[in-house]
Amino acid sequence: MSIVGLLCLVLIPVIAAMAGSPEEYEPLAARQVIQKAFPSVDDISSREDNRAIQELRRGEELLGYAYQTLDFVQTPAYSGKPLNAIVVLDTEGEIEGARVIHHDEPILLIGIPEIKMHEFTDQYVGLKADQRVTVGGKSTERRVAVDGLSGATVTVMVINEVIMKTAHRVGAELGLVEGGSDARPPVAEIRTGEFTEKSWEELTGEGSLRRLLVTRGQVDDAFKGTAAEGIDEASPVERDEALIDLYTGYLNVPTIGKNLLGESQYQWLMSELKEGEHAIAVMASGDYSFKGSGYVRGGIFDRIQVRQFGDTFNFRDLDFYRLSDVYAEGMPDFSEMAIFIIRQQYNFDPGTPWWLELSIKRQTGPLDSEFALFPLEYQLPDQYYTRPEVELSEEEWLETQPMWVQVWYQRQFQIIVLGIGIGVLMFILFFQDWLVKKPKITRWIRHAFLTYTLFFIGWFALGQLSIVNVLTFVNSLISGFRWETFLVDPMIFILWATVAGIVLLWGRAVYCGWLCPFGALQELLNEIARKLKVPQYTVPFPIHERLWAIKYIVLLVLFGVSLDSLATAEKLAEIEPFKTAITLRFDRSWPFVTYAVLLLVVNLFTRKVFCRYMCPLGAALALPSKLRVFDWLKRRKECGNPCRLCDHECEVQAIHPDGHINYMECHYCLDCQMTYFDDHKCPPLIVKRRGKRRGHNAPGHPEEIPVVQVT
């Protein structure tokens, strides 16, 4: 145990230090990509009609264009946060350079080297902006396949999505590739006859209201490398303060409009709209005003605009209505609210994603200024509109679906096999009383299932749950929950959904004992060690009981750190060897591999040391175990006094000397249940069997244990 304790104290700080900063210096990285694509470029300037797109020139000659993907899409990656990439296009719409310049992906922060991610994005050089690109598979006439990145499947799919989606959008806007109105689907039709009363929380939860939170630190970072760097810069303590906290929603839908505006105000607004016109609400709090004062002087709102299909819609004073009252229950306080009308000439499609773009300006001189653009993507939930059906091929249909649907579609085999495995586990659990009466078969089934968990769920499907998932979920509840964040990895989502049900019925025991790949690796190695007669060390129960506290302390520290910085908590979560041993299959730098291997070596002598004393995920799952509905593991009155066979046999020491099972520490191996039903092993049953044979029971035979069945 001292070895493991030393690892906690020494190796984890080393891991945190090795992680370094999760991001490159973005402006410098972006310039490097531009210079690599066009070494002779000597002028980089923003376009007048779209400041998010930069024109690259050599003298008067236009060489190409550059942009950052975060200015156009904010697709959440595995971490729940969007990543940012720089993309360079030439004047023919061909990609000349692409590189991720900021991300918060745990697997890339401490795990896969950055160079491998850059090698992945280098595959996009030479592709046309309108080509269909998929990760993995084979190239065909309709699509180009790029090689994936083992251990970061979801992340690279998001990278592919943001690079190609924005490349086509920017290329279409610049006229370099076909797109725009030619690629538009039939206009969606709003379901106007349906209304459901919903609270503010329900509207935000389903995506009817979308949020854009811009902190002072984010604004400072956006101006780095420009003439506005350092102007009005926030102090370190002010970086996390909100400059503006903005929400938007589409008001034509009755369920959204009536819940926000009330019946009378909604009916008035609809009467004001002409055919083909649409209304959106914009509400915000903070020191920065989305309205500004420009509309007073020139009649144009210069701080916000709507973008769809590459077209930009600006609002004038005639498109603006004051919004004084909002009636949704649970709505936060806002310092300014407004209704804006999207006029008919813009051919707006409410069922297609659109972006509300917030522009923040910093004055650099009497007549000069710099702008930073912060986009908020909005997608109207499917239940609020219909669209005329169009005959699409399977591939064309898939292209129109959200990214999480595409991921689930591509991973059908893994989903089916995982579903079968979970079904088998449910059969084992519900029929355990019948199964444990056949100890040899039960042990064979258990070892086979642990092998499936390790090789399929762990090493093949990368379905290792982590405390990082828990921290990300809690953080999303604070910063804004989105289902897409968790649906993007089907294996993790299905496993967590299964675990949620299991914890309520059986407690944490079943996941830790049956579905955790690293737990399966430890148990299988320990079983092999026992076959090879490796001596086993049992921790004295008083010490063992106190060591339980370590994992709860680790959980508390990680949770506290995550409230301040999720990225830092993700680095400290390297106390879990899961990423090294399972996700990356030990293909990692030596400190991480040494740590994981040492834990496995200790496990050869004492089963599941990490799980019992150090695992923060196990601690997080143990806490709600007290809410379980049933106690499935049977006990007798004699358990603990006088019989202590089960607590001596329990490999994880989850049975107390008094005979009761601690479900917060149990791994549900079913060994005690095999003993419970075995009349050749369980002392009370042995007495009962012998008594029947001899015609008497324990009374009068003090050397035998009386049998008392506990119902």
HELIX and SHEET records of a PDB file:
HELIX    1   1 SER A    2  ALA A   19  1                                  18    
HELIX    2   2 GLU A   26  ALA A   37  1                                  12    
HELIX    3   3 THR A   69  ASP A   71  5                                   3    
HELIX    4   4 PRO A  106  LEU A  109  1                                   4    
HELIX    5   5 GLU A  114  ASP A  122  1                                   9    
HELIX    6   6 THR A  153  GLU A  173  1                                  21    
HELIX    7   7 GLY A  180  ALA A  183  5                                   4    
HELIX    8   8 TRP A  200  GLY A  205  1                                   6    
HELIX    9   9 ARG A  216  ALA A  222  1                                   7    
HELIX   10  10 PRO A  236  GLU A  238  5                                   3    
HELIX   11  11 PRO A  254  LEU A  261  1                                   8    
HELIX   12  12 GLU A  263  GLU A  272  1                                  10    
HELIX   13  13 GLY A  294  GLY A  298  1                                   5    
HELIX   14  14 ASP A  317  ASP A  319  5                                   3    
HELIX   15  15 GLN A  344  TYR A  346  5                                   3    
HELIX   16  16 ASP A  382  TYR A  384  5                                   3    
HELIX   17  17 GLU A  394  GLU A  399  1                                   6    
HELIX   18  18 MET A  403  GLN A  410  1                                   8    
HELIX   19  19 GLN A  412  PHE A  430  1                                  19    
HELIX   20  20 GLN A  432  LEU A  435  1                                   4    
HELIX   21  21 PRO A  439  TYR A  452  1                                  14    
HELIX   22  22 THR A  453  PHE A  460  3                                   8    
HELIX   23  23 ILE A  467  SER A  479  1                                  13    
HELIX   24  24 TRP A  483  LEU A  487  1                                   5    
HELIX   25  25 PRO A  490  LEU A  505  1                                  16    
HELIX   26  26 ALA A  509  VAL A  510  1                                   2    
HELIX   27  27 TYR A  511  LEU A  515  3                                   5    
HELIX   28  28 PRO A  517  LYS A  531  1                                  15    
HELIX   29  29 PHE A  541  LEU A  547  1                                   7    
HELIX   30  30 ALA A  549  ASP A  564  1                                  16    
HELIX   31  31 LEU A  566  LEU A  572  1                                   7    
HELIX   32  32 ALA A  573  ILE A  575  5                                   3    
HELIX   33  33 PHE A  578  PHE A  578  1                                   1    
HELIX   34  34 LYS A  579  THR A  583  3                                   5    
HELIX   35  35 TRP A  590  PHE A  605  1                                  16    
HELIX   36  36 VAL A  609  TYR A  613  1                                   5    
HELIX   37  37 PRO A  616  ALA A  622  1                                   7    
HELIX   38  38 LEU A  623  LEU A  627  5                                   5    
HELIX   39  39 LEU A  645  GLU A  649  1                                   5    
HELIX   40  40 ASP A  671  TYR A  676  1                                   6    
HELIX   41  41 PRO A  683  ARG A  694  1                                  12    
SHEET    1   A 5 ASP A  43  SER A  46  0                                        
SHEET    2   A 5 ILE A  53  ARG A  58 -1                                        
SHEET    3   A 5 GLU A  61  GLN A  68 -1                                        
SHEET    4   A 5 ASN A  84  ASP A  90 -1                                        
SHEET    5   A 5 ILE A  95  HIS A 102 -1                                        
SHEET    1   B 2 VAL A 133  VAL A 135  0                                        
SHEET    2   B 2 VAL A 144  VAL A 146  1                                        
SHEET    1   C 2 GLU A 189  ILE A 190  0                                        
SHEET    2   C 2 TYR A 385  THR A 386 -1                                        
SHEET    1   D 5 LEU A 209  THR A 215  0                                        
SHEET    2   D 5 ALA A 242  TYR A 250 -1                                        
SHEET    3   D 5 HIS A 278  SER A 285 -1                                        
SHEET    4   D 5 GLU A 336  ILE A 342 -1                                        
SHEET    5   D 5 PHE A 320  ARG A 322 -1                                        
SHEET    1   E 4 ASP A 311  ARG A 316  0                                        
SHEET    2   E 4 ILE A 300  GLN A 308 -1                                        
SHEET    3   E 4 TRP A 354  GLN A 363 -1                                        
SHEET    4   E 4 SER A 369  TYR A 378 -1                                        
END                                                                             
